[in-house]
Amino acid sequence: MTEQSAVFVLDDDPSVCASLESLLGSEGHDVHVFGTAEAFIAAERPDLPGCMVLDVRLRRESGLEVQRELGRRGIDLPIVFITGHGDVPMSVAAMKAGAIEFLLKPFRDQDLLDAVNKGIAIDRARRERAARMAELRDRFSALTPREREIMPLVAGGLLNKQIAGNLQLSEVTVKVHRAQIMQKLRARSLPDLVRMADRLAADTARA
């Protein structure tokens, strides 16, 4: 593998943990094994694109409960469920809650590796989107209050003359602010600015 990645194995069977650690480690993943959800949550985890391999039936709690707890804590990791006793309702519940795969033991090594690689790719893409969003928020924070007021009007397709009339400004002032908005946000065109405005609005709605 050319890029670093982390795989977190949560299973209370030491033999399963050892087997998965060996298999996943042989593929170049940074593997971390845990016997309980508490140990996983308390651990310092590497800041790498990752994936979790989670047993559905743990002694102290179900894997589905762990999945929900991770969601409540904002721990956003793609999950590959493994189990020797799965059933259709359980797999449906897991997938509806966001699991990317549900493998029944005994499974082929390649099936697990494929699922883990898929999870890591999903997490890497999520991290890249988050990084781009953080950069866009930083650019937006550099706008003045007046520029923030004008930006949605520009993105909404209003002409400089219309914006000037709405805000009781001169058309020249609006033109200067518009140019500053485009420069600070590094928008290459009006459609580019519209996409940025949409992303910022969606980000604000989620917050």
Secondary structure, DSSP 8 states (H G I E B T S, - for coil): --S--EEEEE-S-HHHHHHHHHHHHHTT-EEEEESSHHHHHHS---SS-EEEEEESB-SSSBHHHHHHHHHHTT----EEEEESS--HHHHHHHHHTT-SEEEESS--HHHHHHHHHHHHHHHHHHHHHHHHHHHHHHHHHTS-HHHHHHHHHHHTT--HHHHHHHHT--HHHHHHHHHHHHHHHT--SHHHHHHHHHHHHHHHHH-
